[in-house]
Amino acid sequence: MLVHEWWGLNDQIKSVAAALADEGYLALAVDLYKGQVADKPDGARALMGKVVADETVDTLGTWARWLKSHDLYAGKLGTVGWCFGGGWSLNASLAEPADATVVYYGRVGGPAERLRRLKGPVLGHYATNDQWINNQMVSAFEAAMDEAGKSYTSHWYEANHAFANPSSGRYDRADAQLAWKRTLEFFGANLRG
């Protein structure tokens, strides 16, 4: 299950869903903006501001359960998200047990007692030059994960926020490709077999 960036469910996220499908996964890109897509930061900020947390948790849980009931479901669920969607990828795995969670430079956190609800491990891709999702936030998350006894792997890239988005001015091809390789390996280890 894929969760889009703050821009909305645009062609870039749809292409990632297609890439996961090409890898043999049942891939669903969830639309948390009800069909709206932004192309400028002010528009994205406005759409993100309309998101109601409880409704969004319910939406993600509903889609996760739908995937689990699908004829092509292979018995394991993974979530992945970028930026805004990275945080919601983690929240989705807390709402409905997932076997693998990937966060691309998304908001992570929460007390250990909440994180104990995680079923599978978490893989995080973070950027050293990110002004929002920074070392302080990630370190606190890692400490809470340790306290919760949950498995995680964090990778840091000499890059900026949104480094994996080819439509972003901050795109870093080498780091994006490495993060994608690590994501596929992580999903392969936790979702197959």
N, C-alpha and C positions, 0 to 999 in steps of 0.2 A: 504494500500500500504506500503510495507516494503522496507527500503533502507539499504543495507549492510554496514558492517564495512569496514575499509581500506583494508582488505584482499580480498574483492570481494565477489561475490555471491557463497558462499561455502555451505557445507552441514549443518553447524550450522544455518545459516540464513534460509535455506530451511526448516529445522526442525521447526523453529519458525513460518514460514508461514503455515506449516501443523498443528501446534498447534492452530493457529488462525482459520484455516478452521475447525478444530475439535470443536471449540467454536461456529461455525455457521456463520463465516464471509467469504465473498468472499475475498480471500487473494492473493495478487500478490506481489512477490518479484522482484523488478526491478534490472536489471544488468547494472550498470554504467561503467563496465570495458570491455564490449563486449566479454564476455566469458572467460576472463583471471582471474585467481585466484592466489594469492601469499600465500606462507607458511612461508616466512621469512620477517622481518621488511624492509630490503632493497628493496625487491621486491614489498611489499605493498606501500612503499614510492614512488617508481618509477611509479606504476600504478596510485596512487593518483595524482602524479604530471602531468600526461597526461590528467587529467580531465579538460575540457574547460567549464567554468561556464555557458556561454550563451547556449551552446549545451546541457548541463546537465539540465538546467532549462526547455528547450524545451522538452527534453526527459521525464522528470518527469511530465510536464504538459500534454504531449501526452498520457502517460500511465494513468494519473488521469482521463482524458476525456474518455479514452477507458473503464476504470472501470465504469464510470458513464453511459456509453451506453450499458453495458453488461446486458444480460437478467436477471441475478441473482442479479443485483445491487438493494439494498434495499432503496435507496434514500439518504444515507449519506455516506460521505467519511472520512476515518481516515488515518493518516500517522504515521509511527513509524520508527525510525532508531537508530543505535548505532554508537558512535564514529564519524567517517567521515559521516556515514549515518544519525546520529542524526542531524547534521547541515543541511544536505540535506532534512531531513524530514520537518524541519522548512521552508526551501526554497521552497519545493514542495507545502506546504500549502499557501505560499505567491504567488506562480505562478498560482495555481488553487484552488479556495476556498475549504477548507476542514472543516469538522465539529468537528474534534478532531486531535490534533497533539501531538505525544509523542517523546521526545528527551531523549535518553540515553547517557549521558556524551558526547554530541556533541557541536560543536561551535554554540553559540547563540549570537545574537546581532542585531544591526541595529538601525537606527534612528526611533523615534516614528512614523514619517510620513509613513515610509515603513511598520512598524508593524500594522498600522491601516488597512491594506489590509487583515489581518487575519479575518476569519469568525468565527471560533470556538476557544475554549480554548486550552491552551498548558500545558502539563504535563511534567515536567523535573525530571530526575533521575540523581543526581550528587554525586560524591565521594569526601569526605573530603581530601583524600590523592592524588588527581589527580593533576599532575603538569601542565597540559595543560588547562583543562576546570575547572577553579578555581573560588573561591568565588568572586573575583574581576570582572571577566567576567560575571558571573551569576547575580551579584548585578546590574551591569550596564544594563543588559538585562531586569531585573525586573523593574528598574526605567523607562526604555523606554516603557515597556509594560504598566506601570501605566500611563505614560504620554499619551499613545495611547488609554487608556481606555479599554484595553484588559485583558481578564481573564487568569490567569496562576496559577499553583500550582508547587512548587519546593520541592522535597524531597532530603535530604542529607543523605548519608550512610557512616558509618565509614569503608570505603573501598578505593580501588584504581581504577583508570581508567580500564575499561573493566571488572568490577566485575560481570557483568551479562553473560559473555561469558564462558560457561563450558569448552571450549577448551583453555582458557587462564590460564596462571600461576597465574593470579591475581583473578581468580574466587572466589567469596564469595557466597556460596550456600544460606545461610540464607537471605542475602541482595538481591540476585538475585530473590529468591522466593517471597520476600516481594514486590520488584519492579514489578514483573510480576503480582502479585495479584492486585496491585494498577493500573497497566495498564489495566487489564481486567475490573476492576470496572469503570475506567475512560471511556473506550470504551463503556461499557454497558450503562453508564449514558448519553453519548453523541451521540451514533450511533444507539441505539435501541429505538423503540417507536416513 
